[in-house]
Amino acid sequence: ILNIFDESDDSNDASLQNLLNFLDSHQYKENKSELKHFLHLISTLSINHNRKPNFFKIIETILTISSKFFKPLFSNEELFVIFQQSKPILLFLIKSKILEIDEIIFKYLLLFNEDIENETFFYFYPELNSIIKSGAIEGINEKKYPLKMIDNIENFEKNRQKFVNDSKICSIIREDLLDDFIQYVHQNSISLLSQIQRSIFEINSMLIEKEPTLIEYAAFYGSIRIIKYLAINKVEMGSSIWLYAVHSNNPEVISFLEEKNIEMDDKTFSESIKCHHNHISRYICENYFDNSTDLNEKNLLSIYSSSNYEFFS
């Protein structure tokens, strides 16, 4: 699966076929336990792994070709529980009718909301609104569930398909557009110490829960030019920035933190494993673990790190 994501072009039909052959030859169709591990892996990758432009298209393709294995074995609720942390996958499963919105799932989807200036907006508004208006589920109606109407549904859908914070400054940081960043913060009198405001369209749990600073957000996306600019302007970096840097999967960002002697957060190694950024995991293990390190940590690494790629020269 990781090889499919890491391929440099979009021509991964052969790798996808290899995955399908693997699932078939190892009798995944008859093994619910292994299929559950497989689906949890897909969910974890969708949330934490570094994302290339075609990342979610690959996720959707993998789920489509493997649906013949998992769909007969898992109930509606079981699939929802597996993917409940991944809004992009839930959205795809609902739109492709692999997952049906019943009463239980409807009520859970109501929880995926964002309170912006005391107004509640729902990530799954189109799907929720459709269920409410259709009267397809008994007891679910507009009187009981009055959703705030979204004015521009086309713009909402466009932003929802990007799976990232829709603010202008976030877009600039993600693209590492230093000149645009400098101009934007000056024109809008934005402090370089400010935090990123939450967005309903954000999907990564770290960015949803913590409201990162500008430099942490830049580290998350590997925007090295903006990171260096903020550092030159005396923006402090605490050890927690390592957790964001791991998500970037960018060796230049890791090297910069080391050059600045930023102490590594204790959770950095486990964060790299969660992201399945195995090159970083190996680098941390080889350069930061001493001989007294508990072997269980290295055993964990052996499970997750399978590539021979040299992360640092």
C-alpha positions in Angstrom: 0.0 0.0 0.0 2.8 2.4 0.9 4.5 1.7 -2.4 1.3 2.7 -4.2 1.2 6.0 -2.4 4.9 6.6 -3.0 5.0 6.0 -6.7 6.0 9.2 -8.6 3.4 9.1 -11.3 -0.3 8.3 -11.5 0.3 5.1 -13.5 -0.1 2.6 -10.6 -2.5 0.1 -12.2 0.1 -2.7 -11.9 0.6 -2.0 -8.2 -3.2 -1.9 -7.6 -3.5 -5.2 -9.3 -0.7 -6.6 -7.2 -2.7 -5.5 -4.1 -5.8 -7.1 -5.4 -4.0 -10.3 -6.2 -2.5 -10.3 -2.7 -5.9 -9.9 -1.0 -7.2 -12.7 -3.2 -4.3 -15.1 -2.8 -4.2 -14.7 1.0 -8.0 -15.3 1.2 -8.9 -12.0 2.7 -12.5 -12.5 1.5 -12.8 -15.2 4.2 -10.8 -13.5 6.9 -12.7 -10.8 8.7 -10.0 -10.2 11.3 -7.3 -9.5 8.7 -9.7 -7.4 6.6 -10.4 -5.3 9.7 -6.7 -4.7 10.2 -6.4 -3.8 6.5 -9.3 -1.3 6.7 -7.9 0.3 9.9 -4.6 0.8 8.1 -6.3 2.6 5.2 -8.2 4.8 7.7 -5.0 5.6 9.6 -3.1 6.5 6.4 -5.9 8.7 5.2 -5.6 10.8 8.3 -1.9 10.9 9.0 0.2 10.0 6.0 1.8 12.7 3.9 -0.5 13.5 1.1 0.4 13.9 -2.6 -2.0 15.5 -5.0 -3.6 12.2 -6.0 -3.6 10.7 -2.5 -7.3 10.5 -1.9 -8.0 9.2 -5.4 -5.7 6.3 -4.6 -7.5 5.8 -1.3 -10.8 5.7 -3.1 -9.5 3.3 -5.8 -8.1 0.9 -3.1 -11.4 0.9 -1.3 -13.3 0.4 -4.5 -11.3 -2.7 -5.6 -11.3 -4.2 -2.2 -15.0 -3.6 -1.4 -15.8 -7.0 -2.8 -13.8 -8.5 0.0 -15.0 -6.4 3.0 -18.5 -5.3 2.0 -20.1 -8.8 2.4 -18.5 -9.3 5.9 -19.1 -6.0 7.6 -22.3 -4.4 8.7 -23.1 -0.8 8.0 -22.3 0.2 11.6 -19.1 -1.8 11.6 -17.8 0.0 8.6 -18.7 3.3 10.1 -16.9 2.5 13.4 -13.7 1.6 11.4 -13.7 4.8 9.4 -15.3 7.2 11.9 -12.1 9.2 12.3 -11.7 9.7 8.5 -14.1 12.2 7.1 -12.8 11.8 3.5 -13.4 8.0 3.6 -16.8 8.4 5.1 -17.8 10.9 2.5 -16.6 8.5 -0.3 -18.3 5.5 1.2 -21.6 7.4 1.5 -21.4 8.9 -2.0 -20.5 5.5 -3.5 -23.4 3.9 -1.5 -21.0 1.4 0.2 -22.2 3.0 3.4 -25.8 3.8 4.0 -26.9 6.6 6.4 -29.3 5.0 8.9 -30.6 6.6 12.1 -27.5 5.7 14.2 -25.1 7.0 11.6 -27.2 10.1 11.0 -26.8 11.0 14.7 -23.1 10.4 14.6 -22.6 12.6 11.5 -24.2 15.4 13.4 -21.2 15.4 15.7 -18.9 16.3 12.8 -19.5 20.0 13.1 -17.7 23.3 13.7 -18.9 26.2 15.8 -17.9 29.4 14.0 -18.9 32.6 15.7 -21.8 30.8 17.5 -23.1 29.3 14.2 -22.9 25.5 13.8 -21.8 24.3 10.4 -21.9 20.6 9.4 -19.2 18.9 7.3 -21.8 16.4 6.1 -24.5 19.0 5.6 -25.6 17.9 2.0 -26.0 14.3 3.2 -27.7 15.2 6.4 -30.0 17.7 4.7 -31.0 15.2 2.1 -32.0 12.7 4.7 -34.0 15.3 6.7 -35.9 16.6 3.6 -36.6 13.1 2.2 -38.1 11.8 5.3 -36.4 8.5 4.6 -35.8 7.8 8.3 -38.8 7.9 10.7 -38.5 10.7 13.3 -35.9 12.7 11.4 -37.4 15.9 10.1 -36.7 19.6 9.7 -38.5 20.4 12.9 -36.4 18.1 15.0 -33.1 18.8 13.2 -33.1 22.4 11.9 -29.8 22.7 10.1 -28.4 26.1 9.2 -28.6 26.5 5.5 -25.3 26.9 3.6 -25.5 29.8 1.2 -23.1 28.7 -1.4 -23.3 24.9 -1.6 -21.0 24.7 -4.7 -18.2 26.6 -2.9 -18.8 24.4 0.2 -18.5 21.2 -1.9 -15.4 22.5 -3.6 -13.7 23.2 -0.3 -14.9 19.9 1.2 -13.2 17.9 -1.6 -9.8 19.5 -0.8 -9.7 18.1 2.8 -7.7 21.0 4.1 -8.2 24.3 6.0 -9.8 26.7 3.4 -8.3 30.0 4.8 -6.1 32.1 2.5 -3.1 32.1 4.8 -3.2 28.3 5.1 -3.2 27.9 1.4 -0.2 30.2 1.1 1.7 28.3 3.8 0.9 24.9 2.3 2.4 26.0 -1.1 5.4 27.6 0.7 4.9 30.9 -1.1 7.2 33.1 1.0 6.7 36.4 -0.9 2.9 35.9 -0.8 3.1 35.0 2.9 5.1 38.2 3.8 2.7 40.4 1.8 -0.4 38.8 3.3 0.7 39.0 7.0 1.7 42.6 6.5 -1.4 43.7 4.6 -3.7 42.0 7.2 -1.6 42.9 10.3 -1.2 39.2 11.3 1.2 38.5 14.1 3.8 35.9 13.2 3.0 34.4 16.6 -0.7 33.9 15.8 -2.5 30.6 15.6 -4.4 29.0 12.7 -8.1 29.3 13.1 -10.1 26.1 12.9 -11.9 25.0 9.8 -14.7 22.5 9.2 -12.8 21.3 6.2 -9.7 20.3 8.0 -9.3 16.5 8.4 -6.1 15.9 10.4 -6.8 15.4 14.1 -3.7 17.2 15.2 -4.7 20.3 13.3 -8.3 20.1 14.4 -7.6 19.7 18.1 -4.6 22.0 18.8 -5.0 25.2 16.7 -1.3 25.2 15.6 0.9 28.3 15.4 1.9 29.6 11.9 5.3 27.9 12.3 3.8 24.6 13.4 1.4 24.6 10.5 4.4 25.3 8.1 6.3 22.4 9.7 3.3 20.1 9.2 3.4 20.8 5.5 7.2 21.0 5.1 7.1 24.6 4.0 10.8 25.2 4.7 11.1 28.7 3.3 8.3 30.0 5.5 9.8 28.1 8.5 13.1 29.7 8.0 11.6 33.2 7.6 9.6 32.8 10.8 12.7 31.5 12.6 14.8 34.5 11.4 12.0 36.7 12.8 12.5 35.2 16.3 9.4 33.0 16.3 10.2 30.4 18.9 10.1 26.7 18.3 9.3 24.3 21.1 9.9 20.6 21.1 6.3 20.0 20.0 7.2 21.3 16.5 8.9 17.9 15.9 5.4 16.3 16.0 4.3 18.6 13.2 7.5 18.2 11.2 7.1 14.4 11.2 3.9 14.7 9.3 5.6 16.6 6.5 7.9 13.7 5.8 10.4 16.3 4.7 14.1 15.6 5.6 15.0 19.3 5.1 12.6 20.3 7.9 14.1 17.6 10.2 17.6 18.8 9.4 16.6 22.4 10.1 15.3 21.5 13.6 18.5 19.7 14.3 20.6 22.7 13.2 18.6 24.9 15.5 19.1 22.4 18.4 15.4 22.0 19.0 14.9 19.3 21.5 12.9 16.4 20.1 9.5 15.7 21.7 9.3 12.4 23.5 6.3 11.4 21.3 8.1 12.0 18.0 9.0 8.4 17.3 5.5 7.1 17.9 4.1 10.0 15.8 6.3 8.9 12.9 4.9 5.3 13.2 1.4 6.6 13.3 2.0 8.4 10.0 3.8 5.4 8.6 6.7 7.6 7.6 9.1 4.8 8.0 12.2 6.6 6.8 11.8 9.1 9.6 11.1 6.3 12.1 14.3 4.5 11.1 16.3 7.7 11.2 15.1 8.5 14.8 15.8 4.9 15.9 19.3 4.9 14.5 20.3 8.4 15.7 18.4 9.1 18.9 18.0 5.6 20.6 21.0 4.5 22.6 21.9 0.9 23.5 19.7 1.1 26.7 16.6 1.8 24.7 13.8 -0.7 25.4 14.0 -3.4 22.6 10.2 -3.2 22.3 10.5 0.1 20.6 12.9 -1.4 18.0 10.6 -4.3 17.6 7.8 -1.9 16.8 10.1 -0.3 14.2 10.8 -3.6 12.5 7.1 -4.1 12.1 6.5 -0.8 10.4 9.7 -0.1 8.6 10.1 -2.2 5.5 11.7 0.1 3.0 15.4 0.2 2.3 15.3 3.8 1.1 18.0 6.0 2.7 16.2 9.0 4.2 19.3 11.0 4.8 22.4 11.1 2.8 
